[in-house]
Amino acid sequence: MLFQWKKSVSDIEGEVLCVSQFTLLASTKKGAKPDFHGAANPEEARRLYHYFVQKVKAGYKEERVKDGQFQAWMEVALVNDGPVTLELKNGATAKSD
């Protein structure tokens, strides 16, 4: 079965959940221990995360956008109720992978 993306989040009035996850930037090129030297410092990361969330809210319905607590210990479970899960990257990140 070929999936065709016909409607957007706004078309279906869905919700958007933004959760920061610094571990996505970990490098394991030198072994099993993750290296986070490419990650931003906590203050800059917090600023960038809140900027991203505000941009998402500004481009959609603010009440439909939720976010997690930055730098919190969280147990997050995901149940995919659909055909895809998206990981968004910027151009600089995509080039360095």
N, C-alpha and C positions, 0 to 999 in steps of 0.2 A: 504494500500500500504506500503510495507516494503522498507525503504530507504537504499540503499547500497552506502557506501562511496567508490567510485572507483578512484577518482582523487584528488590530493592534490592541494594546492594553487600554488605550482610551476608547476604542470602539466598543469594547465589552465592559467598560467602566470597572476594570480590574484594579487591584491594589499592587503597589510596588513596595518591596521590602529591601532596604539598603542596610547591609551589615559590613562593617570594616573587618578585614581579615589580612593582617600584615604578613601572615605566613605564606600567602600567595607569592610573595616576592623572594622567598627563600631560594638560594642556589644550593644544589647538592652536587655540583660538578667535581668537587674535591673529596667526595666520600659521602657517607650516610648522614653526617652531622650537618644540619642546615646552617647556612651562612646568611646573615641578614644585613651585611654591610651595604647592600644596594637600597635598603629601605630608608625612608626619610626619618629624621629625628622625631620624637613624639609630638613636639609642639607643631612642627610643620605638617606632620601627618594628620593631626587633629584639625588643623586649619583646612587642609585639602579635603578631608572627609566631609566636614560641615559645609564647605563650598559646594561639593558635589551634591549633597542632599538638598541644599537650597536651590540649586539649578534644576534638579529633578522636580521639586515642588513647584517652582516657578513655571515649568513647562507642562505641568499637568494639574490635577486637582490636589491641592495641598493636603486635604483631609484623607486622600487615598494613598498618600506616601507615608510609610512608617520607617523608622530607623532604630538601630540598636544603640546601646550605650557604648561610646568609644572607650577602648582599653578595658572593657569589662571581661571578666571570665564568664563565658557563656557556653552552655551546651545547646547546640543548634541541631535540630533534626529536620530533614527535608523529605517530604513525600512528593515525588514528581507526579502531578496529575495532568499530564500532557506529554507531548512528544519531545520536548527540548528543555535543556537548562543552558542559560547563557552566561558566559564569562566575558566581561568587557575589559578591553585593554586599550591604552592609548598608543599612538604610533611609536613613541620612544621605548615603551615597554615591549611591544611586539618585536621591535628590531633587535633587542638585546637577548631574547630567548633563544 
